[in-house]
Amino acid sequence: MNTPLLLLSAFLGVVLTVHLAMNGAVGAALNNPRVGNALFWCIGAITAVLIGASGWRAGALSGLSSVSPIMLTAGAIGATLVFAIAWVIPQIGAGPFTLALLIGQIVSGMALSHFGWLGSPRQPVSLVNVVGVIVMIIGVVLSNRR
């Protein structure tokens, strides 16, 4: 187990939750989650260009021809995802949203690892993994009861 990377991943989960709640708050303040999301993505695009430029070297895009065009739709998927999140969080709250999001992430992450899709190292799903997901789903249902 790589504890430092797992701790970093947990921290990134905190950052993601705060980021998404911020996006939702901006959309709610503007009374227009689409405009709030567009603003976030414009700022994000500028930041991405600056970060990318800091690691630029000759031939940095030379492998682009080997990338499937479908993989390049990740940016559009991300923008749509964050828009949907900015719309949902003000309606149900950051807590319930994040718990439900985690279920989707865990199930899809297990599938990606099980089959080795998208370059993920293969890690077969075990009965313990399945029981863990079931327990988590029960936890989400219980935590959303009022």
N, C-alpha and C positions, 0 to 999 in steps of 0.2 A: 504494500500500500504506500502511495506517495503522499504522505501527510501534508507537506507544505502546499502541494498543488490542490489537494482537496480543501484545505483551509482557504486558499486563494479563490477556489470555485465558490465556496460558501460566501465569501466576502463579495464576489461578483454577483451572487444572488441578491445580496442586500442592496448593492448598487443598482441592479436591474429593477428591483421593486421600487426603490426611491425614484429612479429615473422615470419609470412608467407612471407612478403617482404624480410626479411633477408634470409630465405631459398631460395627464388627465386634468390636473388643476388648471393648467394654462388654457386648455380647450374649454373647460367650464367657465373660467373667468372671461374668456372671449365670447362665450356662448356660441362657440363654433369649433368643435373638435377637429374639423378638417383643416381650418386655418391654423389652429394651434399645432397640429401635426406637421403641416407644411413648414411652419416656422422652425420647429425642432429639426426637421430634416435638412433645411437650408444651413442651419448652424452646424449640424452634424456633417454635412458634405464638405463644408469649409474645413472643419476639424480633420476629417478623413484625408483630405488633400494635403494638409500640413503634415500630418503624421506620415502619410505615404511619401511625401517629398523628402522627409528626414532620412528615409532609408533608400532613397533612389540611387541606382547605380546603372551603368551602361548595361543594356540588355535586360533590364528588369521585367520587360513585357515579352521577352523572347519565347516563353512557354505558352503564351496566350493562345496560339493556334491549336494547342493540344487540349484546351479547355472546351468542354461541350457547351454550346450556346445556352442550353437549358440551365446550366450552373450559374450563368450570369444573371439569371432572373432573381437571384437571391436578394438583390437590392430592392426590387419591386415587391418581393414577398415581405421583406423587412418593413418597408414603408407602409404596406397595407396592414401588416400585423400591428405595428405601433399605432396606426390610426384606430384600428378596432379596439385596442387596449385603452386608448385615450377616450374612447366613447363608452366603454364598459365600466371602467373603474369608478367614475362619478355616479354610476347607477347602482352598483352593488357593493362598492367599497374595495379598498386595496387588499384587505385581509382575505375575504372570500375569493376574490379574483386570483390572488397569488396562489392560494391553496389549490384551486381548480387548475390553474396554469401548470403548477408543479405536477399534477397527475398526468396531464398531457405530455409534459416534458419527460417524465420518468418512463411512461409507457413507450413513447416514441424513441427515447434514448436506449431503452432495453432492446427494442426491435432493431435499431441501427447497429448496436453492438452485437446482437445475436447473429445477424446476417452479414456483418462486416460491410454494411452499406456506407457510401460516401467516405470511404477511407478509414472508417472506424476500426480499431483492432477488434477482432472477434472475441466475444465473451458470451458463451451460451447462456440462455435464460434457465434458471433453476427453479425448482418448486419453492424454495425460500424466497426468491425474487417475486414470484407470483403472489405468494402469501403477503409479502411486504406491500405490494401494490394494493391488494384487497384491503389490508389494514389501513393504508393511507386513504383509500376511497371512503371507507367507513369513517375515518377521522374527519375528512372534509365534510361529509354529510352531517356528522355530529356537531362540528364546529359552526355550521351554518344554521343550526336549529335555534330558534328564538324562544 
